[in-house]
Amino acid sequence: HLSAGDHEWDLRILQAAEVLTRDRIAEVPAAFAWTRSTLDRYPGALLTCANVEGGCVATFRDGRRLTVKTTADGTSIAALLYALHRAGSTITGTWRLETARHSHTVTVHPEP
């Protein structure tokens, strides 16, 4: 899958990406607002994730909203959520995420 961050300057990449991420938003409500508005702006995206303190928030195209608690970076979290979704696995719960340098516990909760 193609993933792009909010710092990407090439509009073609943003339009083609299935996953869009943002580095840091201070407030959770603002982060969820960014995830929803970004899905609206880029109809090809399946998933948006915004880093917040202690993890990230994510929104899927179908409207599912998630809160993720972890020390892993947002890009890795987005890749995990995308892979679970594509595999048809349950997304909520606790997962172990291995990166090149660290092992992270990732806890995913649904948001109303």
N, C-alpha and C positions, 0 to 999 in steps of 0.2 A: 504494500500500500504506500501511497505517497502522503507524507506528513509535512506540514509547513508551519512555521511560527509566525507570530504577528509582526516580526521584524523583516519578513520576506518582502522584497521590493518588486519581484516579477509577478505581475498580475496573473499570468498564465499558470504559474505554479499554484497560486492561491485558488484559482478557479478549478484546477484539476485535482487538488488534494482531497483525500477522503477524511483526513484528520487535520484539524487546525488547533494550534496551541498558543497560549499567551503566557509570558514569563511570570508576572506577579500583579495581582490586583489586591489591594488592601482589604476590602470588605467583601464578604461572601455574597450579599445581594447584588453588588455591582459585578462580581465575577459571573454569577448566573445570568445577569442581564447581558453581559458580553457574549457568553456562550450561545444564548438564544438569538441575539441580533446577528451574530456571525453566521449561524446556520441560515438565517433569513437572507443574508447578503451573498452567501456562497451555496447555491442549491446542490452542488455536487458533493458537498461535505456530508459525511455520515455522523461524525463525532467532533465535538469541540471540548477542549479542556483548558481551564485557567488555573494557574498556580495561586494558592492562598497559603497563609501561614499554616504549617502542619500538614500540607498535602495539596489537594486540588479539588475543584468542582468540575463536573462533566455533564454534558447534555448530548443525548443521541437524537438523531433526526426524528425518531418516532415519539419524542417528547420525554423519554425517561431522563430523569435528573439524578445525579449521584454525587455524594460527598465521599472523598477519599482521604483517609488519614495514613500518612507515611512520611518517611524521610527521603524517598526516591524523588528524582526530578520529574517534572511534568511530562516531558517527552517519553520517558520510560513508562510512566503511568498510562499515558494515552496509548502506547503500543500494547500494553497488557490488556486494557479495556477493549481495544479493537480486536485483538487476537481471541479473547474470550467470546466476544460477540460473534465473530465470524465462525468460530467453532461450535456455536450454538450452546455454549456452556452457561451455567448460572454465573452472573457477574457479581452479584452481591455476596459478601462473605469475606473471609480472610485468606490472603494469598501470600506466597513467598516469591519475591521477584529477585532474580539474580542478574546483576550487571557485571561488567568486567572487573570492577573493583570492590563491589559490596553486595551484601545480601540484605534485602529489605522486607519487612512485613508490611503488607498493603491491606488495609481494611476498607471495604467498599460498602456504603450504606445508601439505600434509596432515599430520595428526597420527595416530599409530597408535591 
